[in-house]
Amino acid sequence: MKLSIHTLQKTLFSGEVEKIIARTSAGEITVLDNHLPIVTPLEGPELKIIDKSGKCDIIKIGSGFIEVRPQSRVIVLANTA
């Protein structure tokens, strides 16, 4: 799936990922390919991103929003990084 992570200052990440793990106000969610569309606030402090090879990267965010769009597109708007 295509993920992009943005702050007001810059784009932190843009690329293909296998899985995204994020903490929301309702608890932890895992986003995979073809996830149902959703927009929800993020509580941070980080996002876990797993790439196609299984490597896990952690991106620090303060808070923000995650939007899962049709066709496996995900946009994260973060307050800080």
KAQUINOR-V915522 format. One line per field, one symbol per residue. ss: DSSP state (A for helix, B for strand, O for the rest). burial: 1 if it has 16 or more other ideal C-beta (glycine too) atoms within 10 Angstrom, else 0. A space follows every 10 residues. Layout:
# KAQUINOR-V915522
ss: ???
burial: ???
This chain:
# KAQUINOR-V915522
ss: OBBBBBOOOO BBBBBBOOBB BBBBOOBBBB BOOOOOOBBB BBBBBBBBBB OOOOOBBBBB BOOBBBBBBO OOBBBBBBOO O
burial: 1010111000 0100001111 0110000010 1000100000 0111011011 0000000010 1001010100 0101111100 1
